[in-house]
Amino acid sequence: MHKFLAVFGILGALVWSTPSLALTTVILTTTGTGNTWSTPVDWNNASNNEWCVSAGGTGSVGSAGIGSKGGGGGAESTTNTLTLSGSISYQVGSSPGSSGVSGTSATWFNGSAANAASCGVTGGGAGAANGTGGGAGGTFGAGTSVFTGGAGGQGNANGGGGGGSPNNAGANAASSAGGNGGAGGTSGGTAGTGGTSSVTCTVGGNGTDITTSGAGAGTGGGGGGGAPTVNIKGCNGGTYGGGAGGSFNGSSNASGTQGVIVITYIPGAGPGASLCSIALLGAGPC
């Protein structure tokens, strides 16, 4: 009995001396279908957050005398306090990719499609070579909150439309210049600027939230549209989810950027936790 009390006292002291556990951040960037993520042994069902950002759309290539349209920005969905265990299915949207809830530009986590998951969004649409308007922004599929993707900008005979972002639409082309892209929102990427007769367009800026512990997914800005005589090709979108600016006759398409999934949680004794895993978290030897 005395031995039991002595051991219990030691274990109790070890438990009470366990240091506070820092926030853990997981970033999933592998695109394509059939991906899985294993729930960690220290997963905490009561304290976790998830961000899903879909891919931005490709810019179009306009024919002579017809404006090229910018690609739509991806969308962003968030959720939290998920109860998870085992192997979790997910998809990170790629660009260029097919649109729709199960297309390759969609991003989703813990499910099977953008509208059948814990969080999920469809990708931004490609800009059309003809017609009105740029590519449509990505849309909400599942989650607790969402930022719909901004549409790509409209081109004209002298400039390509700007690419959209997950937060803002790209600008229409001016009379002799490409349109600016859409900014990525709070702590997101800057908008790419459209090309002019003497200046090339710029790529959409990358988001910064993803590098800040617990802040989530910083979305990329849309790329600027190209202008003739100087920069025929439009500019690419920023990481993550930025749409591309429109390009001109004889050039190639500018690219939107892929999506991302960001997961944060405060470690706890989650699914699969054992005495050994708890020991590894600081409660004593295994």
Helices and strands as residue ranges (DSSP letters): H 2-16, E 24-28, E 32-38, E 48-53, E 76-80, E 87-92, E 107-113, E 116-121, E 140-142, E 145-147, G 209-211, E 260-265, H 275-278, I 279-283
